[in-house]
Amino acid sequence: MAYATQDDLLAMISQAELAALTAESGEVPDAQVVAEAISRADAEIDAACGLRYTVPLAPVPERVKTLSADLALYHLYSRRSVAPEVWQQKYRDALAFLKQVAGGQATLAGSGGEPPAAAREAPEMDSNPRLFSRRTLGEW
């Protein structure tokens, strides 16, 4: 299941612009190229979020849907070697946020995904009581 859809991308740019980025000719976006860009974006998201959450995320948080659309549009612009500065910045911001998620400094509200077993289970330590201390050492 993809985190974003072609309609999510169309909410951010016009259909003509999306067609120019994906299709070789015509006014209709190439759905396969769009799906490949979204898949690439989702793989980046899963790689980062998979360190802290069970992926794929279900239900998809709104923030993840936006990240997927931002990353996919950047990949589409890069495909034509015309990524405007605004999309380059969105890409850098998305990667920075994903790095924070991977490092545990940020969370995905409403992700519904559970952390992987390694992140859920904290190690437990147990030991015998201390035999020697400054107070008891003199008693021996």
C-alpha positions in Angstrom: 0.0 0.0 0.0 1.4 3.4 -1.0 1.5 6.2 1.5 0.5 8.8 -1.1 -1.5 8.7 -4.3 -1.4 10.6 -7.6 -4.3 12.7 -6.3 -2.1 13.8 -3.3 0.5 14.9 -5.8 -2.1 16.7 -7.8 -3.1 18.6 -4.7 0.4 20.1 -4.6 1.0 20.8 -8.4 -1.1 21.1 -11.4 -2.0 18.2 -13.7 -0.2 19.9 -16.6 3.0 20.1 -14.5 2.7 16.5 -13.3 2.2 15.5 -17.0 5.3 17.4 -18.0 7.3 15.6 -15.3 6.0 12.1 -16.1 4.8 11.8 -19.7 6.9 12.1 -22.8 4.0 13.9 -24.5 0.4 14.8 -23.8 -1.5 16.4 -21.0 -2.1 13.2 -19.0 0.4 12.2 -16.3 2.0 8.7 -16.7 0.5 6.8 -13.8 3.3 4.2 -13.9 6.0 6.9 -13.5 4.1 8.5 -10.7 3.7 5.1 -8.9 7.4 4.4 -9.3 8.3 7.8 -7.7 5.8 7.2 -4.9 7.3 3.7 -4.3 10.8 5.2 -4.2 9.6 7.8 -1.6 7.9 5.1 0.4 11.0 3.0 0.5 13.0 5.9 1.9 10.3 6.4 4.6 10.2 2.7 5.5 14.0 2.6 5.7 14.0 5.3 8.3 10.8 4.5 10.2 11.5 0.8 10.2 14.1 1.4 12.9 11.3 2.5 15.3 8.0 1.3 13.9 6.6 -1.7 12.2 6.4 -0.9 8.5 4.4 -0.4 6.3 2.6 2.0 8.6 -1.1 1.4 8.9 -3.1 3.5 9.3 -0.9 6.1 7.4 -0.3 9.2 9.5 -1.1 12.5 7.6 2.6 13.5 8.1 3.8 10.4 6.3 1.4 11.0 3.4 2.8 14.5 3.1 6.4 13.3 3.3 5.7 10.7 0.6 4.2 13.3 -1.7 7.1 15.7 -1.1 9.7 13.0 -1.7 7.9 11.7 -4.8 7.6 15.1 -6.3 11.3 15.8 -5.7 12.2 12.5 -7.5 9.9 13.5 -10.4 11.6 16.9 -10.7 15.0 15.3 -10.4 14.1 12.9 -13.2 13.9 15.9 -15.5 16.9 17.6 -13.8 14.8 20.7 -13.0 14.2 20.4 -9.3 13.3 24.0 -8.1 14.9 25.1 -4.8 11.6 24.8 -3.0 11.4 21.1 -3.8 15.0 20.6 -3.0 14.4 22.2 0.4 11.3 20.1 1.0 13.4 17.0 0.2 16.1 18.0 2.7 13.5 18.8 5.3 11.8 15.4 4.8 15.1 13.6 5.1 16.0 15.5 8.3 12.6 14.6 9.9 13.0 11.0 8.9 16.5 11.0 10.5 14.9 12.3 13.7 12.3 9.6 13.6 15.0 7.0 13.1 17.0 8.4 16.0 14.0 8.6 18.4 13.9 12.4 18.6 10.6 12.6 16.7 7.5 10.4 16.6 4.8 9.7 14.1 1.6 10.6 15.8 -1.3 8.3 14.9 0.9 5.8 13.1 -0.8 2.8 14.6 2.3 0.9 14.0 4.0 -0.7 17.0 7.8 -0.4 17.5 9.8 -3.4 16.5 10.4 -6.0 19.2 13.9 -4.8 19.8 12.6 -1.2 20.5 9.7 -2.4 22.7 11.6 -4.7 25.0 14.0 -3.0 27.3 16.8 -5.3 28.7 16.4 -6.3 32.3 19.4 -6.6 34.6 19.5 -8.5 37.9 22.4 -9.0 40.3 23.1 -10.2 43.8 23.4 -7.8 46.6 26.7 -6.1 47.1 29.1 -8.1 49.3 31.6 -5.5 50.1 31.3 -1.8 50.8 33.3 0.8 52.7 31.2 0.1 55.8 31.3 -3.7 55.6 34.9 -4.1 54.5 36.2 -3.2 57.9 34.1 -5.9 59.5 36.0 -8.8 57.8 
